[in-house]
Amino acid sequence: MQIRISWPAGNITATLDASTPTTQALAKALPLASTAHTWGEEVHFATGVSVSRETDARQIVAPGTVTFWTDGDALALPFGPTPISQGWGSPRSEFRGECRLASPCNVLGNVDGDHGVLATVRNGDPVRVELIEE
C-alpha cells in the first residue's frame, strides 16, 4: 500500500505493509489532514486513529521508517536523531543517524526515495495524508 504525505514545501510517498492492523486502521481514515510537529529530526502528526501497540513495536528505527506512535495516535516519521537519541548533538559519526522515538512505535513501512526531504517540514505546517490508488 502506498500513501502520499504533503506539506507546503513538498511531499513524499511511502510504502506500507498492508497486513498490519495499524496500517489497515490508518487506511480507513484516509484521506486526513493534520498539523505537523517536529522533534529533533522527526516529524509527527495526529491521525485521529487509535490502535494498540503491536508486539513488534520498536523505539529505535532506521531513518525513513514510517511508524505509528500509539501514545499520541500519530504517524511519526524519523529522518535522523531526536533529542533522546544516544549521543544527541555529538559530532561522533556513530551517533549521528540513530532515530530514537519517544516510546516504542508500530512499524508500518518506509519512505520511498530520499527521506531527507522531511527536513523541509516546519512545526505547525498543515499536512495531508492520502492513499495512492493502485
N, C-alpha and C positions, 0 to 999 in steps of 0.2 A: 504494500500500500504506500502511495506517495502523498505527501502534503506539501503545500506551499505556505511559507510564513513570510509576510510582507510588513514593512515598516517604511516611514517616509524616505529613508536614504537607500533602500534596497530590498532584496528578498532572497530567500534560499528555498531549495526543495530538500526534502528528507525522505528517506525510505524507512518505513516502519514495519516491524514484524506483526502482520495482521492476526497472528494466532494468540497474542497475549490478551488477557481480559482488559487490561488498561487501554491498549490500542483500540479494541472493539468499543469500549465505552467512549473514548475520545472521538472516534469516527462518527458515532451517533450524534455528537454535539456540534459537529462541523456543518457549516462554517461558523466561526466565532470571532468576536472582536474583543480585545483586551488592552491593557496598558502595560508596557514593558517596565521592568525593574532591573537594574544592573547591580551586581555584587562581585567586585573584582572583575574577572574575565568570565562572567556568567551572565546570561540574560534569562530571566524567568518572568512568567505572566500567568495570572489566574485563568482558569478554563471553565469554571462552573461545574466541572466533573469531579465527583468524589468517589475514590476507589481505595481498596485496601492495599497495603504494601505486599508485593509478591515475594515469594520465597527466595528469588534470585536477585533481589534489590541490592544495589551497591552504592557505596559512598564515594569511592574513587573510580573514575572512569576516564577513558581517553578523550582528548579534545574532539569536539564534533559529535559526541554521543548525544542522542535525544533521550532525555529522561523525564519521568513524571515524579514530581515531589509531592508525595501523598500528604505530608504535614501541611502543605499550603494549597492543595488542589491545583497545582500549577505545572506547566511544562517548564523544564529547566534545561537550558542549552549552554553547557560549559564549553569555552573555547580556549581556556588557559587557567592559570592559577586563580583561586579565590582567597579571601582573607584568612581562611583556616587551612590552606594548603601548607604542607610541611615546607619550611624554608621560604614562606611568603616574603617577597621583597629581596630574596637572596640573589646575588649575582652568579652563584654557582649553577652551572648548567643542569645538573641532575635534579634540581628543584624547579626549574622554570616551567615545565609542562604539566605538573600534577594538577588535575582537576578534582579537588576535594569538595564534595557537595555538603550542604548543611546537615543532612542526615541521609541514610540510605534511600535511594530513589529507584523506582521501577525503570528498567532499561527497555526502551521502545525501538530504537534503531539508530541511524546515523544520518548526519547531514550529507547531502550529495555535493561533491566538489569542495571548494575552499571554505572551511568553517571560519576562517579569519574575518570574513565579511561581517560577522556578528559584532565586531568591534565598532561598527558604524551605528549600532542601536544605542540610543540615548535613553536615560532614565526618564520615564514619562511619555515616551513615544507611543502613539497608537499602533497596535499590532493586529493583523488579521491572519487567521489560520483557515485554510480551506483544503478540501480533498481534491486531488488531481485525478480526474476521471480517466480510466484506462481505455 
